[in-house]
C-alpha cells in the first residue's frame, strides 16, 4: 500500500498543483481540507515542522514519511 496525504487549503495554487501532479502520475492520495480551522492548520504545521501548505506525507504499510511541500514532491516524482 502506498498513498499520499495532502494537507492543504482548497484555493491554494501549490495545493492544487500537488493534487494534479499526483493525479497525473496515477498515485492515490487523500486531500485533507484545512480551510475551516486555523487551529488545526497550526497543529499540523507544528506536528510536521513545516511552515507552509501543502504538507505532503507518504504513507506505506511500514511507515509515514514527510515528503514536504509542492517543490519536494516535484523533485520526488
N, C-alpha and C positions, 0 to 999 in steps of 0.2 A: 504494500500500500504506500502511495505517495500522493499527498495533497498539499496544497499551499493555503495558508490563511492570509488573507489580505485585510488588515485593519485599515479602514480608510474613511474618507468623507465623500459623500456622493457627488459633489460638484468639484472635486479636486482633480485637476488635469493629470497629475502624476499618478493618482489612484486609478483613474480611468485608463491611462496608458498601460499601467501594470496589468490590469484585468485583460485588456486587449491583447497584450503580449502573451499572457498565459493561455488565453482562448485560442489565439492563432497557433500556438505551439501544441494544442490539444492536451494541455496539462489541467488536471482537475484542481479547482480552487473554490474556496468559500470566501465571499466578501462579507466582512463584519462591519456594518454601518455604525459609525460612532457619532453621527450628526447630532444626536439629541442629548448627549451627556458630556459636558465639558469635564466633569469629574472622572468619568470613565476614560476619556482621552488622556487625561493627565496620568491616571493609574497605569494605562497601557504603555505610555512613553516611559514612565518610571520603571515598570517591570522589565522592559526590554532595553532600557538605557538608550533609547533612540529619540531624537528631538523633533522629528517631522513625520508626516504621513505621506505615503502609505508605510506601514510597518508590515513586512512580509516574513512569514515564518513557514519553513518547510517541515512537514510532519510525515514521518515514516513510522512503521511498526516499532522501530528501535529507538527513535529519538525525535525531539523537536529541535530545530536549528534555526536561529535567526539568520535570515538572508540579508535583511537591511531594508533599504528603500528601493525606489524605481531604478536608480543608477546601478545598484548592486545586482538587481535582478537581470538587468540588461547584460552585465558582464558574465553572469552565471549561465545564461541560456545561449 
